[in-house]
C-alpha cells in the first residue's frame, strides 16, 4: 500500500487566540484555513515549546525539548546528528523537501531534507547569540519598535519576496512530482515567514480590513505592574518608558490581520495545486505555527514569553478519509509532531533514542491522548531558564530567579490573575514547584546555556575575520536541464513536461 503524501504548511508568528478558528468574533479572514479546520482535526490548545523562532523550530523538527538539543536561542547550533522527522520519513522512502524558513543555524542546512527549494530568510551563523554575561546590554540586533511605528501598507518587502518564492517553488515541486516521481510518496514542508513582523502588507490585504474592524488589545498593564520577565522584554524591545500612539497599535494589528489573510491566500494556491495535480485525496495536510505574537496585549509585542498570545499556535490535521472532523481540547505541542508524522507515514520512532514528543494519533482518532505541554526558554530577555508546564486548566511558569506564575487558563483566558501567591493554591504551587525541580536540573541547564553562548560568541567573532565562508543554504539550479535544451529530445521533453500527459 502506498504511503500517504504529507504537505506540512507553517506560518511564522501566527497567534492562535486571534484566529476565527478559535475565536468566533475574530474579524480575521482566513477561509481556506477555516475550511481545512472544519473538515479536519483542530487542536484548540496547541503550544510551541519555546516562544522564539529557532528554538521552537528545532524542537518541532526533532521532537526534543530545547535543553536536550542545545536550542537555546536564535543563533543556537542545531547538531547534525539529531534525528528529525525528515530523517525518519526519508528512511521510510519519502522524498523530503523544504521550501522556506526553518532557521537552521550551523553548517548543516538540510537536517534530513533531501532538497531545500529556497534559501532561508534568516542567517545561519552565530551572530544573534544571546549574552547572559552582560544582561543589561541591549544588543543592536534585538527587536525594536520600528515594526510598529512604521506599520502600514506597502508595495514590496523582503518578506513578500521570500514568501512569493517559497510558494512558487512549492507549487513547482508538486508539478514536478506528478510528472517525474508520482509513485514515490513525498513530505513537502512549506514554511512561510508571514505574519511575522514588520507589520506591513500590500494594499490589497490592508484594504480587506478597516480600522473599525481592528480591536485594540484587551488589556494593557502598566510597566511597573508587569512581572520581571515582561519588564525585561519591554527593555529588550526598546519600549520601556516609550508609550505607543494608539493609531500605530491599530495600524500594526491591521497589517498583521492582512498578513494572516495573505498566508491564507497562499494556502489556497497550494490547495488548488494539489487538486489540479490530482493529489488532494492522497495527501495529509498539516498546518502549524512556530509561536505567536503578543500584538500589544499586556503592553507587550512579539513573543518571548509564556502568555497565551505568544505561546499558543494554530495546529490542524486535514485527512478526512482517515479522521472524522472534530476539535481536540487537550493541551498538546509542536514537539509532538515528529512521532505523529512518522506514524501517519506508517513508521515507528526508534525505541532506543530519546524523544520528548508524544504521538497525536490518539487525539486524531478520538480515542484520548495526553494533556500536557512542557516549555523551555533560555533566550533574550532572560537571565536564567524560564520553564512552563501546561496541564488541564493550569499553566505554571517557573524560574529560580523570577517569581512564580500560575494561571487558570480555563477561567482566566486573559491571564489577569496570578494565583501563585494565593493561599488557596499553596499546596498546588508547592507540588508544581517540586515537579519542575525534579524535571529540570536548572543549575546544569543554566551553565550549559552560558557555555554555549560563550563558545558561539567567540566563534562568531573569529569567523568575521578573513575570508567569509557562508553557511547560508545555496539552492542550486542546473539550467542545462531546464526548459528546452538541445541534448534532450524535444518530443520526449514536451511529453514528460505536460500534465496530464496527452
TORTORSE-793026 format. One line per field, with one value per residue (C-alpha): x negated, y, z; residue in one letter; residue number from 1. Coordinates in Angstrom, 3 decimals, padded with zeros to 6 digits. Last residue first. Layout:
BEGIN
c1 = (X:...)
c2 = (Y:...)
c3 = (Z:...)
res = (A:...)
n = (NUM:...)
END
This chain:
BEGIN
c1 = (001.638:-000.152:001.669:-000.466:-002.990:-006.717:-007.244:-005.633:-007.333:-010.723:-010.183:-009.192:-012.170:-014.813:-017.143:-020.738:-019.477:-017.886:-014.299:-013.067:-015.598:-018.324:-021.195:-019.937:-021.084:-019.607:-021.414:-019.733:-022.512:-021.866:-023.537:-026.667:-028.801:-032.578:-033.854:-037.558:-039.461:-037.900:-034.125:-034.616:-036.575:-033.815:-031.193:-033.432:-033.967:-030.285:-029.338:-031.553:-030.396:-026.708:-027.102:-028.854:-026.167:-023.383:-025.150:-025.625:-021.942:-020.850:-023.057:-021.829:-018.209:-018.263:-014.722:-012.130:-012.733:-012.709:-009.584:-007.726:-008.631:-007.469:-004.227:-003.571:-004.355:-002.112:000.781:000.301:000.321:003.319:005.866:003.212:002.833:-000.758:-000.979:002.562:001.527:004.783:005.087:004.203:006.511:008.012:008.948:011.386:009.912:006.394:006.156:002.877:-000.190:-003.326:-006.384:-008.544:-011.779:-015.257:-014.718:-012.210:-008.880:-005.733:-002.700:000.329:003.436:006.803:005.558:001.777:-000.619:-004.095:-006.474:-010.184:-012.242:-015.983:-018.184:-018.973:-016.055:-015.055:-016.829:-016.964:-016.657:-013.010:-011.681:-008.188:-006.406:-002.883:-000.394:002.953:002.157:004.346:007.945:009.534:010.729:008.641:006.723:006.238:004.981:002.640:001.104:-002.113:-004.181:-007.150:-010.074:-012.139:-015.391:-016.501:-016.389:-012.794:-013.309:-010.020:-007.616:-006.505:-003.215:-003.569:-000.958:-003.086:-006.193:-004.221:-002.815:-006.157:-007.697:-004.709:-004.548:-007.221:-004.651:-002.539:000.520:003.126:006.352:009.409:009.312:011.883:013.571:013.704:013.532:010.067:008.772:010.706:010.984:007.201:006.667:004.536:004.720:002.490:002.628:000.099:000.253:-002.921:-002.947:000.766:001.249:-001.422:-004.646:-007.011:-009.496:-006.930:-006.441:-004.920:-003.936:-001.580:000.470:001.653:-000.181:-000.492:-001.611:-002.716:-002.524:-004.897:-006.125:-002.838:-001.010:000.833:000.795:002.276:002.444:002.240:003.915:007.266:005.772:003.103:004.962:002.369:005.039:006.357:002.943:002.225:005.527:004.663:001.252:002.776:005.388:002.623:001.122:004.432:004.482:000.986:002.060:005.149:002.862:000.758:003.858:004.557:000.947:001.331:004.445:002.689:-000.227:002.037:004.181:001.121:-000.130:003.181:002.954:-000.386:-002.961:-004.254:-008.047:-009.135:-010.460:-009.592:-013.087:-012.263:-014.728:-013.605:-009.970:-011.209:-012.970:-009.739:-007.860:-010.402:-010.066:-006.236:-004.482:-002.975:-005.578:-005.119:-001.440:000.667:002.662:005.648:007.951:005.569:007.387:009.884:009.483:012.586:013.284:009.776:010.801:009.939:009.577:007.908:004.604:004.658:004.901:002.901:-000.213:-001.353:-003.274:-003.737:-007.414:-006.705:-005.875:-002.560:-004.279:-007.511:-006.262:-007.259:-006.187:-007.250:-006.846:-006.727:-006.571:-005.448:-007.082:-004.794:-004.294:-008.036:-008.521:-005.335:-003.288:-006.271:-007.382:-004.003:-004.194:-007.723:-006.656:-003.915:-006.450:-008.850:-006.083:-005.018:-008.506:-009.391:-006.355:-007.113:-010.627:-009.880:-006.984:-009.328:-011.883:-009.120:-007.019:-004.185:-003.455:-000.546:-001.043:-003.276:-006.346:-005.949:-005.014:-007.890:-010.188:-009.512:-012.769:-013.680:-017.227:-020.016:-021.777:-022.147:-020.754:-023.390:-021.941:-022.341:-026.080:-027.285:-023.868:-024.865:-022.475:-023.882:-022.469:-025.677:-026.032:-025.599:-022.677:-021.155:-017.387:-015.280:-016.387:-017.442:-014.881:-013.977:-015.745:-016.062:-016.669:-015.564:-017.290:-018.832:-019.422:-021.327:-024.162:-026.871:-025.270:-021.958:-018.699:-016.068:-013.386:-012.149:-011.045:-010.509:-011.638:-011.714:-011.590:-011.055:-009.756:-011.169:-010.720:-014.288:-013.329:-010.413:-012.604:-015.309:-012.712:-011.029:-014.347:-017.194:-019.828:-023.235:-023.601:-023.595:-021.439:-023.775:-021.958:-021.781:-018.095:-018.307:-018.961:-018.369:-021.133:-019.499:-018.106:-017.682:-015.432:-012.918:-013.041:-010.637:-013.329:-011.506:-009.354:-012.112:-014.472:-011.568:-010.742:-014.373:-014.865:-011.791:-011.166:-008.403:-009.879:-007.770:-005.097:-001.536:001.712:004.951:007.805:006.330:008.390:008.970:010.144:013.078:013.989:010.315:009.428:012.386:011.404:007.842:009.069:011.475:008.874:010.436:009.520:012.505:012.416:015.743:015.785:012.463:010.587:010.600:011.500:007.863:006.803:006.075:003.813:001.155:-000.662:-004.388:-005.526:-003.174:-003.850:-002.431:-003.181:-002.049:-002.258:-001.818:-000.289:-002.232:-001.372:000.000)
c2 = (013.634:013.604:015.219:017.090:018.048:018.087:014.427:014.745:018.045:016.617:013.436:015.440:017.780:015.102:016.498:017.420:020.505:022.081:023.228:024.028:023.282:020.603:022.881:025.457:023.275:025.116:025.197:026.353:027.966:027.454:030.021:028.606:031.397:031.245:034.789:035.234:036.997:037.873:037.606:033.920:034.732:036.889:034.232:031.518:033.520:034.408:030.789:029.375:031.940:031.386:027.609:027.805:030.116:027.787:024.732:026.547:027.458:023.966:022.458:024.896:024.249:020.465:020.212:017.522:017.218:020.981:021.309:018.601:020.105:023.513:022.026:020.364:023.552:025.585:023.146:023.179:026.990:027.403:028.746:030.933:032.764:033.732:031.679:032.654:035.258:036.883:038.533:035.529:036.638:033.129:033.328:030.526:027.979:029.413:029.026:030.866:030.301:032.448:032.002:034.995:035.300:033.905:030.134:030.276:028.544:029.336:027.187:026.980:025.242:024.095:020.626:020.716:023.418:023.377:026.223:026.962:030.155:029.457:032.239:035.853:036.107:038.847:037.204:033.388:030.477:029.456:025.968:024.532:021.356:020.704:018.227:016.650:013.235:011.160:010.032:007.834:010.482:009.060:012.315:012.628:009.026:009.794:012.835:010.963:012.032:014.392:014.257:011.703:009.996:007.223:003.486:002.967:004.425:006.010:003.857:004.076:004.177:007.730:008.930:007.235:009.194:012.436:011.959:010.970:014.167:016.445:016.067:018.719:021.045:020.998:019.444:020.707:018.711:020.286:018.494:019.506:017.149:016.107:012.355:011.005:008.887:009.932:013.469:013.911:017.516:017.870:021.147:023.292:027.029:028.163:029.219:030.609:034.334:035.120:032.634:034.095:032.094:034.873:035.504:036.708:039.923:042.812:043.517:046.123:043.336:042.558:044.802:042.272:039.462:037.362:033.579:030.645:028.197:027.839:024.762:023.225:019.532:018.328:014.601:013.971:011.149:012.771:016.127:014.751:015.024:017.553:020.231:019.448:019.638:022.846:024.328:023.507:025.164:028.330:028.419:028.142:031.209:033.018:032.035:033.390:036.680:036.699:036.351:039.195:041.383:040.699:041.674:044.875:045.756:044.923:047.182:050.017:049.780:049.961:052.848:054.652:054.221:056.033:053.912:054.682:054.879:054.487:050.981:050.051:049.255:045.639:044.289:046.897:045.847:042.247:042.859:044.185:041.152:038.885:040.795:040.559:043.738:046.233:048.984:048.592:049.416:046.557:046.897:044.620:043.720:044.981:047.195:045.534:046.094:046.009:049.745:050.475:048.905:045.477:043.852:047.129:046.162:042.939:044.521:047.460:045.326:044.307:045.885:044.879:044.016:041.496:037.824:037.221:035.981:033.950:030.996:027.366:024.826:021.332:018.680:015.056:012.979:009.490:007.840:006.648:010.059:010.672:012.753:014.446:014.209:015.278:018.047:019.770:019.397:020.822:023.692:024.548:024.546:026.724:029.279:029.206:029.827:032.358:034.506:034.034:035.430:038.469:039.286:039.034:041.412:043.915:045.236:047.660:048.706:049.341:050.354:049.890:052.126:052.758:049.126:047.473:050.270:049.175:047.330:043.669:042.881:043.131:046.042:044.086:045.711:045.410:044.906:041.103:041.205:037.661:036.400:037.157:035.930:034.730:036.528:036.403:032.630:031.919:030.608:033.994:034.398:034.301:030.769:029.667:028.107:024.635:022.722:019.117:015.730:017.154:015.212:018.077:020.179:023.310:021.554:024.219:025.927:027.595:026.263:028.995:026.771:029.124:028.281:025.281:022.098:018.718:015.075:012.415:009.554:006.030:005.249:006.402:009.751:009.861:009.379:011.785:014.446:013.949:014.975:012.920:014.949:014.047:017.323:019.378:022.552:025.394:028.084:031.526:032.220:030.990:027.977:025.003:022.897:019.580:018.319:021.813:022.766:019.920:017.025:016.023:016.880:019.025:020.880:021.319:022.843:025.023:026.367:027.017:028.837:031.075:032.049:031.070:027.691:024.541:025.867:025.369:023.736:024.198:024.176:021.431:021.101:017.738:018.119:019.168:022.309:023.102:022.796:025.006:027.583:027.609:028.304:030.997:033.038:036.481:037.873:039.651:037.369:037.003:033.209:032.963:029.665:029.012:032.691:033.421:035.765:033.080:031.201:033.904:033.449:034.141:032.297:030.175:026.527:024.098:020.352:018.549:014.800:012.140:008.912:005.624:003.410:000.000)
c3 = (-023.796:-020.462:-017.561:-017.055:-019.749:-019.051:-019.957:-023.388:-024.169:-023.238:-025.247:-028.312:-027.910:-027.357:-024.719:-025.665:-027.468:-024.396:-023.864:-020.314:-017.588:-017.531:-018.574:-016.048:-013.176:-010.198:-006.867:-003.690:-001.619:002.088:004.305:005.932:004.490:004.279:004.814:004.153:006.926:010.268:010.747:011.550:014.698:016.173:015.522:017.027:020.217:020.544:019.872:022.587:025.178:024.427:024.593:027.961:029.339:028.206:029.634:032.938:033.219:032.159:034.884:037.542:036.492:036.614:035.226:035.949:039.684:040.108:037.993:039.900:043.264:042.040:040.765:044.119:046.041:043.733:044.251:048.021:048.177:045.883:048.364:049.986:046.642:045.853:042.633:041.643:039.064:037.939:034.528:032.419:029.568:029.474:033.174:033.974:031.537:031.729:035.487:035.832:037.993:037.795:040.012:040.953:038.956:039.719:040.027:037.198:036.736:034.776:035.653:033.361:034.589:033.313:032.412:032.089:030.911:032.498:031.691:032.127:032.237:032.252:033.647:032.738:030.378:027.964:025.079:025.080:027.521:027.212:027.968:027.634:028.656:027.432:028.854:028.008:026.551:024.271:024.135:021.476:019.021:016.186:015.761:019.522:019.694:016.752:018.445:019.109:022.086:021.931:024.358:022.422:023.376:021.025:021.792:020.642:017.142:016.110:014.129:010.511:008.604:007.319:009.818:012.486:011.485:011.236:014.741:016.277:014.880:015.562:019.347:019.953:018.350:021.464:023.067:025.533:025.457:023.826:020.482:017.883:015.425:011.777:011.364:010.682:007.817:004.707:006.061:006.381:007.461:010.579:012.488:014.678:015.324:017.911:021.544:023.142:022.405:022.672:025.511:027.802:028.025:026.997:024.155:021.563:019.545:021.471:025.074:026.602:028.225:024.682:022.205:019.399:021.782:018.812:018.437:018.096:015.392:013.562:012.326:009.386:008.497:005.220:004.505:000.770:-001.166:-001.889:-002.863:-005.197:-008.504:-009.742:-010.153:-006.673:-005.024:-006.947:-005.793:-002.182:-002.575:-004.024:-001.249:001.347:-000.309:000.084:003.757:004.328:002.774:005.005:008.037:006.620:006.439:010.124:010.874:008.838:010.841:014.112:013.294:012.129:015.266:017.508:015.364:015.885:019.659:019.788:021.639:025.127:025.467:029.108:028.294:024.719:023.459:022.502:025.100:027.642:027.417:027.494:030.811:032.293:030.990:032.707:035.975:036.066:034.983:037.416:036.865:033.102:033.376:032.076:028.879:028.435:025.595:022.924:020.407:018.104:014.360:012.198:012.634:011.381:008.092:006.763:003.347:002.431:004.053:002.054:-001.392:-000.033:000.283:003.793:006.645:010.264:010.248:011.796:011.366:009.533:007.387:007.132:005.105:005.684:003.078:004.158:001.463:002.543:-000.609:-001.507:-004.538:-007.344:-008.939:-009.412:-012.584:-013.808:-010.608:-008.515:-010.856:-010.515:-006.739:-006.650:-008.906:-006.406:-003.586:-005.593:-006.210:-002.556:-001.171:-003.868:-003.084:000.621:000.266:-001.875:000.438:003.409:001.910:001.327:-001.536:-002.243:001.317:003.688:007.318:010.350:010.653:014.408:014.995:013.145:014.337:017.908:018.473:018.082:019.170:016.586:018.313:021.556:024.713:027.425:030.916:030.859:030.093:030.874:029.764:026.173:023.484:020.166:017.123:015.058:015.293:011.580:009.501:008.724:008.335:005.155:004.418:000.931:-001.320:-002.630:000.085:-001.056:000.545:003.851:006.637:008.553:005.403:006.451:008.247:008.721:011.704:012.419:010.953:010.783:009.222:006.534:003.044:000.798:002.485:000.758:001.767:-000.886:001.193:001.324:005.005:005.725:004.186:006.590:009.646:008.510:007.649:011.031:012.531:014.015:015.898:014.428:012.518:015.708:015.616:016.602:018.542:016.970:017.587:021.187:023.428:021.160:022.754:021.815:025.136:026.612:023.688:024.116:021.661:018.879:016.320:013.716:016.245:018.823:016.270:015.115:018.566:019.430:016.088:016.094:019.717:022.154:023.186:023.306:020.953:022.050:020.943:022.892:020.368:018.189:015.019:013.346:009.774:007.602:009.556:010.178:006.496:005.620:008.219:006.943:003.426:004.616:006.554:007.101:010.531:012.136:015.195:016.992:016.613:018.412:017.979:014.226:013.848:014.705:017.494:020.115:017.636:017.281:013.960:014.479:011.345:009.272:008.525:005.971:006.116:002.975:003.554:000.870:002.077:001.956:-000.968:000.000)
res = (X:X:X:X:X:X:X:X:X:X:X:X:X:X:X:X:X:X:X:X:X:X:X:X:X:X:X:X:X:X:X:X:X:X:X:X:X:X:X:X:X:X:X:X:X:X:X:X:X:X:X:X:X:X:X:X:X:X:X:X:X:X:X:X:X:X:X:X:X:X:X:X:X:X:X:X:X:X:X:X:X:X:X:X:X:X:X:X:X:X:X:X:X:X:X:X:X:X:X:X:X:X:X:X:X:X:X:X:X:X:X:X:X:X:X:X:X:X:X:X:X:X:X:X:X:X:X:X:X:X:X:X:X:X:X:X:X:X:X:X:X:X:X:X:X:X:X:X:X:X:X:X:X:X:X:X:X:X:X:X:X:X:X:X:X:X:X:X:X:X:X:X:X:X:X:X:X:X:X:X:X:X:X:X:X:X:X:X:X:X:X:X:X:X:X:X:X:X:X:X:X:X:X:X:X:X:X:X:X:X:X:X:X:X:X:X:X:X:X:X:X:X:X:X:X:X:X:X:X:X:X:X:X:X:X:X:X:X:X:X:X:X:X:X:X:X:X:X:X:X:X:X:X:X:X:X:X:X:X:X:X:X:X:X:X:X:X:X:X:X:X:X:X:X:X:X:X:X:X:X:X:X:X:X:X:X:X:X:X:X:X:X:X:X:X:X:X:X:X:X:X:X:X:X:X:X:X:X:X:X:X:X:X:X:X:X:X:X:X:X:X:X:X:X:X:X:X:X:X:X:X:X:X:X:X:X:X:X:X:X:X:X:X:X:X:X:X:X:X:X:X:X:X:X:X:X:X:X:X:X:X:X:X:X:X:X:X:X:X:X:X:X:X:X:X:X:X:X:X:X:X:X:X:X:X:X:X:X:X:X:X:X:X:X:X:X:X:X:X:X:X:X:X:X:X:X:X:X:X:X:X:X:X:X:X:X:X:X:X:X:X:X:X:X:X:X:X:X:X:X:X:X:X:X:X:X:X:X:X:X:X:X:X:X:X:X:X:X:X:X:X:X:X:X:X:X:X:X:X:X:X:X:X:X:X:X:X:X:X:X:X:X:X:X:X:X:X:X:X:X:X:X:X:X:X:X:X:X:X:X:X:X:X:X:X:X:X:X:X:X:X:X)
n = (502:501:500:499:498:497:496:495:494:493:492:491:490:489:488:487:486:485:484:483:482:481:480:479:478:477:476:475:474:473:472:471:470:469:468:467:466:465:464:463:462:461:460:459:458:457:456:455:454:453:452:451:450:449:448:447:446:445:444:443:442:441:440:439:438:437:436:435:434:433:432:431:430:429:428:427:426:425:424:423:422:421:420:419:418:417:416:415:414:413:412:411:410:409:408:407:406:405:404:403:402:401:400:399:398:397:396:395:394:393:392:391:390:389:388:387:386:385:384:383:382:381:380:379:378:377:376:375:374:373:372:371:370:369:368:367:366:365:364:363:362:361:360:359:358:357:356:355:354:353:352:351:350:349:348:347:346:345:344:343:342:341:340:339:338:337:336:335:334:333:332:331:330:329:328:327:326:325:324:323:322:321:320:319:318:317:316:315:314:313:312:311:310:309:308:307:306:305:304:303:302:301:300:299:298:297:296:295:294:293:292:291:290:289:288:287:286:285:284:283:282:281:280:279:278:277:276:275:274:273:272:271:270:269:268:267:266:265:264:263:262:261:260:259:258:257:256:255:254:253:252:251:250:249:248:247:246:245:244:243:242:241:240:239:238:237:236:235:234:233:232:231:230:229:228:227:226:225:224:223:222:221:220:219:218:217:216:215:214:213:212:211:210:209:208:207:206:205:204:203:202:201:200:199:198:197:196:195:194:193:192:191:190:189:188:187:186:185:184:183:182:181:180:179:178:177:176:175:174:173:172:171:170:169:168:167:166:165:164:163:162:161:160:159:158:157:156:155:154:153:152:151:150:149:148:147:146:145:144:143:142:141:140:139:138:137:136:135:134:133:132:131:130:129:128:127:126:125:124:123:122:121:120:119:118:117:116:115:114:113:112:111:110:109:108:107:106:105:104:103:102:101:100:99:98:97:96:95:94:93:92:91:90:89:88:87:86:85:84:83:82:81:80:79:78:77:76:75:74:73:72:71:70:69:68:67:66:65:64:63:62:61:60:59:58:57:56:55:54:53:52:51:50:49:48:47:46:45:44:43:42:41:40:39:38:37:36:35:34:33:32:31:30:29:28:27:26:25:24:23:22:21:20:19:18:17:16:15:14:13:12:11:10:9:8:7:6:5:4:3:2:1)
END
